[in-house]
């Protein structure tokens, strides 16, 4: 969308907080009524904004709320893993209107790009989206069209954004998967309305996305929020990278599986089976999840001490373990939060794997609007 900075501010305000009356939008953005009328007129004429009829059903009065027509524009979001591709189509409000899941039988760049193009076509149904967002684990960011490093895919220096754009004929943008999810949580999820927050994801890995003063922190060269190998206990278990007692060694799903299988002598035990044992009172399994909760609480406290967030959101594929390790988590959070700080609010956001792809679609939306 080709919007001036002022028109963009109005549109985003209504997208995130509408319906709002003209008077309320003007107050929030410190605009005069005449300037607001000038900014909203073309958006109303093009159908991006609509008036909510009042009780009498008569539109056009100053007090009549304005809202964004979410169906006016669509975006595609792609999440790549080492074995699968998840794709969604969303509207302007990030509601998922179509989704598809495709296997990845290899990591050859041309093959993966073809799969992305097929997925975009599948969720488009003949109506191309305005832009495509692609997220993956690794070093990638919206300010760069190149995947510099993706360990799961074995990629180095892949110009993925331009390749996807060429294959689909659509604007394409890249983002690290955790930051993409953070963008969705910021605008449309559990942190909506908060200017400073952190998202911590738990699953096959451990990630962190940070928003400070309404800006998503990307870091230098797309590297930020690297919490996986923070030291928790120098005498603790060893992670797959050889670090003893790091956060990943306690909290990541592969580490929990490995610890539970060894401690219980059950080499085929799954994560959810181990969680079920802990839930039913198995002391060995419960100890493993309590240790994970203690580590996670310490991580969240460290983040809270550093950025002073209004809220910390927990999400990811294995966030449901929180129901078992919550007492240990709360104990560690209280112990390690700085004594001058108020206790940080923690929200647990239920997770579906398509949320990763939805985050990529929100990245495409923000890119289309020109929002950092």
C-alpha positions as CSV (number, residue, x, y, z in Angstrom):
1,X,0.0,0.0,0.0
2,X,1.4,3.4,-1.0
3,X,0.5,5.5,2.0
4,X,2.0,8.7,3.4
5,X,3.4,8.5,6.9
6,X,0.4,10.3,8.3
7,X,-2.1,8.2,6.4
8,X,-0.2,5.0,7.5
9,X,-0.4,6.1,11.1
10,X,-4.2,6.5,10.8
11,X,-4.7,3.2,9.0
12,X,-2.5,1.3,11.5
13,X,-4.4,2.9,14.5
14,X,-7.7,1.7,13.1
15,X,-6.3,-1.7,12.1
16,X,-5.1,-2.4,15.6
17,X,-7.6,-0.5,17.7
18,X,-10.7,0.1,15.6
19,X,-13.5,0.7,15.2
20,X,-12.9,4.2,16.5
21,X,-14.7,7.5,16.0
22,X,-13.0,10.2,14.0
23,X,-12.7,12.3,17.2
24,X,-10.9,9.4,19.0
25,X,-8.5,8.8,16.1
26,X,-7.7,12.6,16.0
27,X,-7.1,12.7,19.7
28,X,-4.9,9.6,19.7
29,X,-2.7,10.9,16.8
30,X,-2.9,14.6,17.7
31,X,-4.5,15.5,14.4
32,X,-7.0,18.3,13.6
33,X,-10.4,17.2,12.4
34,X,-9.7,18.8,8.9
35,X,-6.4,16.9,8.6
36,X,-8.0,13.6,9.6
37,X,-10.8,14.1,7.1
38,X,-8.2,14.7,4.4
39,X,-6.3,11.6,5.3
40,X,-9.3,9.3,5.6
41,X,-11.1,10.4,2.5
42,X,-9.1,8.4,0.0
43,X,-9.0,5.3,2.3
44,X,-12.8,5.5,2.5
45,X,-13.2,6.0,-1.3
46,X,-10.9,3.0,-2.0
47,X,-12.8,0.8,0.5
48,X,-10.0,0.2,2.9
49,X,-11.9,2.0,5.6
50,X,-15.6,1.8,6.1
51,X,-18.1,3.5,8.4
52,X,-19.9,1.6,11.1
53,X,-23.6,2.7,11.0
54,X,-24.9,4.1,14.2
55,X,-28.1,3.1,16.0
56,X,-30.1,5.0,13.4
57,X,-28.2,3.2,10.6
58,X,-27.2,6.6,9.1
59,X,-23.4,6.8,8.3
60,X,-21.4,10.0,7.9
61,X,-21.6,11.7,11.3
62,X,-18.4,12.6,13.1
63,X,-19.2,10.2,15.9
64,X,-19.7,7.3,13.6
65,X,-16.8,4.8,14.1
66,X,-14.4,4.0,11.3
67,X,-12.9,0.5,10.9
68,X,-10.6,-1.3,8.4
69,X,-12.3,-3.6,6.0
70,X,-10.2,-6.7,6.7
71,X,-11.3,-8.4,3.5
72,X,-9.9,-5.7,1.3
73,X,-6.4,-7.2,1.1
74,X,-4.7,-10.6,1.7
75,X,-1.2,-11.9,2.5
76,X,0.5,-15.3,2.3
77,X,2.8,-16.5,5.1
78,X,5.2,-19.4,4.8
79,X,7.1,-21.2,7.6
80,X,9.9,-23.5,6.6
81,X,11.2,-26.3,8.8
82,X,13.7,-29.0,8.0
83,X,11.0,-31.4,6.9
84,X,7.8,-29.4,6.2
85,X,6.4,-26.2,4.8
86,X,3.4,-24.5,6.4
87,X,1.5,-21.9,4.4
88,X,-1.5,-19.6,5.3
89,X,-3.5,-16.9,3.7
90,X,-4.7,-14.1,6.0
91,X,-6.8,-11.0,5.7
92,X,-5.7,-7.5,6.9
93,X,-6.7,-8.5,10.5
94,X,-4.4,-11.6,10.4
95,X,-7.3,-14.0,10.4
96,X,-6.4,-17.2,8.6
97,X,-8.7,-17.9,5.6
98,X,-6.8,-20.8,4.0
99,X,-3.9,-23.0,4.9
100,X,-1.8,-25.9,3.5
101,X,0.9,-28.1,4.8
102,X,3.5,-29.6,2.4
103,X,6.3,-32.0,3.0
104,X,9.9,-31.0,2.1
105,X,11.7,-34.0,0.7
106,X,15.0,-32.1,0.3
107,X,16.7,-28.8,0.9
108,X,17.8,-27.9,-2.6
109,X,17.1,-24.2,-2.9
110,X,15.3,-24.5,-6.3
111,X,13.1,-27.3,-5.0
112,X,12.2,-25.4,-1.9
113,X,11.4,-22.3,-3.9
114,X,9.1,-24.4,-6.1
115,X,7.3,-25.7,-3.1
116,X,6.8,-22.2,-1.7
117,X,5.3,-21.1,-5.1
118,X,3.0,-24.2,-5.0
119,X,1.9,-23.4,-1.5
120,X,1.2,-19.7,-2.3
121,X,-0.9,-20.9,-5.3
122,X,-2.7,-23.4,-3.2
123,X,-3.8,-20.8,-0.6
124,X,-4.5,-18.1,-3.2
125,X,-7.3,-19.9,-5.1
126,X,-6.8,-17.7,-8.2
127,X,-6.7,-14.4,-6.1
128,X,-3.0,-13.5,-5.5
129,X,-2.1,-12.0,-2.1
130,X,-0.5,-8.6,-1.9
131,X,2.8,-10.0,-0.6
132,X,4.4,-13.1,0.7
133,X,6.3,-13.5,4.0
134,X,8.7,-16.3,4.6
135,X,10.0,-17.3,8.0
136,X,12.5,-19.8,9.1
137,X,14.9,-20.6,11.9
138,X,18.2,-18.9,11.3
139,X,19.8,-15.6,10.4
140,X,17.3,-13.7,8.3
141,X,15.5,-10.3,8.6
142,X,13.2,-8.0,6.8
143,X,16.0,-5.6,6.1
144,X,17.9,-8.2,4.0
145,X,16.7,-10.4,1.2
146,X,19.3,-13.1,2.0
147,X,19.2,-16.1,4.4
148,X,22.7,-15.9,5.8
149,X,22.5,-19.1,7.8
150,X,19.8,-21.7,8.4
151,X,21.0,-24.7,10.3
152,X,17.9,-26.9,9.7
153,X,18.1,-26.3,5.9
154,X,21.9,-26.3,5.7
155,X,21.7,-22.9,3.8
156,X,24.3,-20.2,3.7
157,X,23.9,-16.9,1.7
158,X,20.7,-17.9,-0.1
159,X,18.9,-14.8,-1.8
160,X,15.5,-16.4,-0.9
161,X,13.3,-13.2,-1.1
162,X,14.3,-12.5,-4.7
163,X,13.9,-16.1,-5.7
164,X,10.4,-16.3,-4.1
165,X,9.4,-13.1,-5.7
166,X,10.6,-14.3,-9.1
167,X,8.7,-17.6,-8.7
168,X,5.4,-16.1,-7.5
169,X,5.4,-12.7,-9.2
170,X,4.7,-11.1,-5.8
171,X,6.7,-9.0,-3.4
172,X,8.4,-11.2,-0.9
173,X,10.1,-10.6,2.5
174,X,12.1,-12.7,4.9
175,X,12.2,-12.9,8.7
176,X,13.5,-15.1,11.4
177,X,10.6,-17.3,12.6
178,X,10.6,-16.2,16.2
179,X,10.6,-12.5,15.2
180,X,7.8,-13.2,12.7
181,X,5.7,-14.8,15.5
182,X,6.6,-11.8,17.7
183,X,5.2,-9.5,15.1
184,X,1.9,-11.3,15.1
185,X,1.7,-11.5,18.9
186,X,2.5,-7.8,19.0
187,X,-0.3,-6.7,16.7
188,X,-2.9,-9.4,16.9
189,X,-2.0,-11.7,19.9
190,X,-1.5,-11.8,23.6
191,X,0.6,-8.7,23.6
192,X,-1.7,-6.5,21.6
193,X,-1.9,-3.0,23.0
194,X,1.5,-3.3,24.8
195,X,4.5,-1.2,23.7
196,X,7.2,-3.2,25.3
197,X,7.1,-7.0,25.7
198,X,9.0,-10.2,25.1
199,X,7.9,-13.4,23.5
200,X,9.7,-16.6,24.6
201,X,9.1,-19.7,22.5
202,X,9.7,-23.3,23.7
203,X,9.8,-26.3,21.4
204,X,12.5,-28.0,19.4
205,X,14.5,-24.9,20.2
206,X,14.3,-21.9,22.5
207,X,13.7,-18.4,21.1
208,X,13.0,-14.9,22.2
209,X,11.5,-12.0,20.3
210,X,11.6,-8.5,21.8
211,X,9.6,-5.4,21.2
212,X,10.7,-2.1,22.8
213,X,8.7,1.1,22.5
214,X,6.5,-0.5,19.7
215,X,9.6,-1.5,17.6
216,X,10.5,-5.0,16.9
217,X,14.2,-5.5,17.8
218,X,16.1,-7.1,14.9
219,X,19.7,-6.6,16.2
220,X,22.8,-6.4,14.1
221,X,22.6,-8.5,10.9
222,X,19.3,-9.9,12.0
223,X,20.6,-11.5,15.2
224,X,18.7,-10.8,18.4
225,X,17.1,-12.7,21.3
226,X,19.6,-15.5,21.4
227,X,18.7,-17.0,24.8
228,X,19.2,-20.7,24.0
229,X,22.6,-21.1,25.5
230,X,22.4,-18.8,28.5
231,X,24.1,-20.5,31.4
232,X,21.7,-21.9,34.0
233,X,23.9,-24.3,36.0
234,X,27.5,-25.1,35.3
235,X,27.1,-28.6,36.6
236,X,23.9,-29.3,34.6
237,X,23.3,-31.5,31.5
238,X,25.0,-30.9,28.2
239,X,23.2,-29.6,25.1
240,X,23.9,-30.9,21.6
241,X,26.4,-28.1,21.1
242,X,28.4,-29.2,24.1
243,X,27.4,-26.5,26.5
244,X,27.0,-27.7,30.1
245,X,23.9,-26.5,31.9
246,X,22.7,-24.0,29.4
247,X,19.0,-23.0,28.9
248,X,18.5,-25.3,25.9
249,X,19.9,-28.3,27.8
250,X,17.0,-27.9,30.3
251,X,14.1,-26.5,28.3
252,X,14.2,-27.5,24.7
253,X,12.1,-30.5,23.8
254,X,15.0,-32.7,22.5
255,X,16.9,-32.2,25.8
256,X,13.8,-33.1,27.8
257,X,13.2,-36.2,25.7
258,X,16.8,-37.2,26.1
259,X,16.8,-36.7,29.8
260,X,13.5,-38.5,30.3
261,X,14.6,-41.5,28.1
262,X,17.9,-41.9,30.0
263,X,16.4,-41.4,33.5
264,X,13.4,-43.7,32.9
265,X,15.3,-46.2,30.7
266,X,12.7,-45.8,27.9
267,X,14.5,-45.1,24.7
268,X,11.4,-44.5,22.6
269,X,9.6,-42.1,25.1
270,X,8.1,-39.1,23.4
271,X,7.9,-35.6,24.9
272,X,4.2,-35.8,25.5
273,X,4.5,-39.2,27.1
274,X,7.1,-37.8,29.4
275,X,4.8,-34.9,30.2
276,X,1.9,-37.3,30.9
277,X,4.1,-39.2,33.3
278,X,4.9,-36.0,35.1
279,X,1.3,-34.9,35.2
280,X,0.3,-38.3,36.7
281,X,2.9,-37.9,39.5
282,X,5.9,-39.9,38.3
283,X,8.7,-38.4,40.4
284,X,11.5,-38.8,37.9
285,X,9.5,-37.2,35.1
286,X,8.3,-34.5,37.4
287,X,11.8,-33.6,38.4
288,X,12.8,-33.1,34.8
289,X,9.9,-30.8,34.1
290,X,10.5,-28.9,37.4
291,X,14.1,-28.3,36.3
292,X,12.8,-27.1,33.0
293,X,10.4,-24.7,34.8
294,X,13.2,-23.4,37.0
295,X,15.4,-22.7,34.0
296,X,12.5,-21.0,32.1
297,X,11.6,-18.9,35.1
298,X,15.2,-17.7,35.4
299,X,15.3,-16.9,31.6
300,X,12.1,-14.8,31.8
301,X,13.4,-13.0,34.9
302,X,16.7,-12.2,33.1
303,X,14.7,-10.8,30.1
304,X,12.5,-8.8,32.4
305,X,15.4,-7.3,34.3
306,X,17.0,-6.2,31.0
307,X,14.1,-4.6,29.1
308,X,11.4,-4.0,31.8
309,X,8.5,-5.4,29.7
310,X,4.8,-4.8,30.4
311,X,4.2,-8.5,29.7
312,X,6.1,-11.6,28.7
313,X,4.3,-14.1,26.5
314,X,5.1,-17.8,26.5
315,X,4.3,-19.8,23.3
316,X,5.7,-22.5,21.1
317,X,5.0,-26.1,20.3
318,X,5.7,-27.4,23.8
319,X,4.3,-24.4,25.8
320,X,1.6,-26.8,27.2
321,X,4.3,-28.1,29.6
322,X,3.7,-24.9,31.6
323,X,0.7,-26.5,33.2
324,X,3.0,-29.0,34.9
325,X,6.1,-26.9,35.6
326,X,4.2,-23.7,36.6
327,X,5.1,-23.8,40.3
328,X,8.8,-24.2,39.6
329,X,8.6,-21.5,36.9
330,X,6.9,-19.0,39.3
331,X,9.4,-19.7,42.1
332,X,12.4,-19.1,39.8
333,X,10.8,-16.0,38.3
334,X,10.2,-14.5,41.7
335,X,13.7,-15.4,42.9
336,X,15.6,-14.0,40.0
337,X,13.5,-10.8,39.2
338,X,15.4,-7.8,40.4
339,X,14.2,-6.7,43.9
340,X,13.3,-3.2,42.7
341,X,11.0,-4.4,39.9
342,X,7.3,-5.2,40.0
343,X,6.5,-8.8,39.2
344,X,6.2,-9.2,35.4
345,X,2.9,-10.4,34.0
346,X,3.3,-13.7,32.1
347,X,0.7,-14.8,29.6
348,X,0.7,-18.3,28.1
349,X,-0.6,-18.3,24.5
350,X,-1.9,-21.6,23.2
351,X,0.0,-22.6,20.1
352,X,-0.8,-24.2,16.8
353,X,2.0,-24.8,14.3
354,X,0.3,-22.6,11.7
355,X,1.0,-19.7,14.0
356,X,4.5,-19.6,12.7
357,X,3.1,-19.1,9.1
358,X,0.6,-16.6,10.4
359,X,3.5,-14.6,11.8
360,X,5.2,-14.6,8.4
361,X,1.9,-13.2,6.9
362,X,2.0,-10.4,9.5
363,X,5.6,-9.7,8.4
364,X,4.3,-9.4,4.8
365,X,1.5,-7.1,6.0
366,X,3.9,-4.8,8.0
367,X,6.3,-4.7,5.0
368,X,3.4,-3.8,2.7
369,X,2.4,-1.0,5.0
370,X,6.0,0.2,5.4
371,X,6.0,-0.4,9.2
372,X,9.3,-1.4,10.8
